Amino acid sequence: MTVQELVALFPEIPQDLRGEPLLAQYAEAFKDQLQVARNPGACSAQHDPANHYYLKLIGPIRLYWYGLSTRERVLKQLQEMLDQHRADPAGFVTSLVPDNTAESEVKGPGCS
């Protein structure tokens, strides 16, 4: 996956990160998970694997987008995830989805 493809899926990626070589490595390493990643809805009571991929792989970037993190911190987090993935690719991907994960996202009461 290229950075352009990643940004097309997640336009919330800030402009100043789009030229980072680290983001290109990240997009390539996690392409399978990023292609299915989905932001959980506001009424989500239980997350599915796609939600967990979004929260763990895009979540740090989104916090930076909101101004709740720094550029340096998010780049450090992305690098740490890449390092963990390189050390144990299958184990890292498995760690993204907790054992009690719903098969599909479950909405809370009163939500449709």
C-alpha positions as CSV (number, residue, x, y, z in Angstrom):
1,M,0.0,0.0,0.0
2,T,1.3,3.4,-0.9
3,V,1.0,6.6,1.2
4,Q,-1.5,7.9,-1.3
5,E,-3.7,4.8,-1.0
6,L,-3.4,5.1,2.8
7,V,-4.5,8.7,2.8
8,A,-7.4,7.9,0.4
9,L,-8.6,5.5,3.0
10,F,-7.9,7.8,6.0
11,P,-8.0,11.4,5.0
12,E,-7.5,12.3,8.7
13,I,-3.8,11.7,8.3
14,P,-2.3,15.1,8.7
15,Q,-0.6,16.7,5.7
16,D,2.8,17.1,7.5
17,L,3.0,13.3,8.0
18,R,2.3,12.3,4.4
19,G,5.8,12.9,3.2
20,E,7.4,10.9,6.0
21,P,9.4,7.9,4.8
22,L,8.2,6.2,8.0
23,L,4.6,6.5,7.0
24,A,5.4,4.8,3.7
25,Q,7.1,1.9,5.6
26,Y,4.0,1.8,7.9
27,A,1.6,1.6,5.0
28,E,3.5,-1.2,3.4
29,A,4.0,-3.2,6.7
30,F,0.4,-3.0,7.7
31,K,-1.4,-2.9,4.4
32,D,-3.5,-6.0,5.0
33,Q,-4.9,-4.6,8.3
34,L,-5.2,-1.0,7.0
35,Q,-7.2,-2.1,4.0
36,V,-10.0,-3.5,6.3
37,A,-9.5,-1.0,9.2
38,R,-12.7,0.9,10.1
39,N,-13.3,3.6,12.7
40,P,-15.9,2.3,15.2
41,G,-19.1,4.2,15.4
42,A,-20.0,6.5,18.3
43,C,-22.5,4.0,19.6
44,S,-20.2,1.0,19.4
45,A,-20.6,-1.3,22.4
46,Q,-18.2,-4.0,21.1
47,H,-15.5,-3.7,18.5
48,D,-14.8,-6.1,15.6
49,P,-11.3,-6.8,14.2
50,A,-11.6,-3.9,11.7
51,N,-12.3,-1.5,14.6
52,H,-9.3,-2.7,16.6
53,Y,-7.0,-2.3,13.5
54,Y,-8.2,1.3,13.2
55,L,-7.9,2.1,16.9
56,K,-4.4,0.7,17.2
57,L,-2.9,1.5,13.8
58,I,-4.6,4.8,13.0
59,G,-5.6,5.9,16.5
60,P,-2.2,7.5,17.3
61,I,-2.3,9.5,14.1
62,R,-5.8,10.6,14.8
63,L,-4.8,11.9,18.3
64,Y,-2.1,13.9,16.6
65,W,-4.7,15.2,14.1
66,Y,-6.9,16.3,17.0
67,G,-3.9,18.1,18.5
68,L,-3.8,15.7,21.5
69,S,-0.3,14.4,20.6
70,T,2.9,15.8,19.1
71,R,4.4,15.0,15.7
72,E,7.5,13.5,17.4
73,R,5.4,11.3,19.7
74,V,3.3,9.9,16.9
75,L,6.3,9.2,14.8
76,K,7.9,7.4,17.8
77,Q,4.7,5.3,18.2
78,L,4.7,4.4,14.5
79,Q,8.4,3.4,14.7
80,E,7.8,1.3,17.8
81,M,4.9,-0.6,16.1
82,L,7.1,-1.2,13.0
83,D,9.9,-2.5,15.2
84,Q,7.6,-4.8,17.1
85,H,6.1,-6.0,13.7
86,R,9.6,-6.7,12.3
87,A,10.6,-8.7,15.4
88,D,7.4,-10.9,15.2
89,P,5.1,-10.1,12.3
90,A,2.4,-12.7,13.1
91,G,2.5,-12.2,16.8
92,F,2.2,-8.4,16.4
93,V,-0.8,-8.7,14.1
94,T,-2.4,-11.2,16.5
95,S,-1.9,-8.7,19.4
96,L,-3.9,-6.1,17.6
97,V,-7.2,-8.0,18.2
98,P,-8.1,-9.1,21.7
99,D,-9.4,-12.6,22.3
100,N,-12.9,-11.3,23.2
101,T,-13.4,-9.4,20.0
102,A,-16.9,-9.5,18.4
103,E,-17.3,-11.0,15.0
104,S,-18.9,-7.8,13.8
105,E,-19.3,-4.4,15.5
106,V,-22.1,-4.3,18.1
107,K,-24.1,-1.1,18.5
108,G,-25.2,0.0,22.0
109,P,-28.9,0.3,23.1
110,G,-30.9,2.9,21.2
111,C,-28.4,3.0,18.3
112,S,-29.1,1.8,14.8
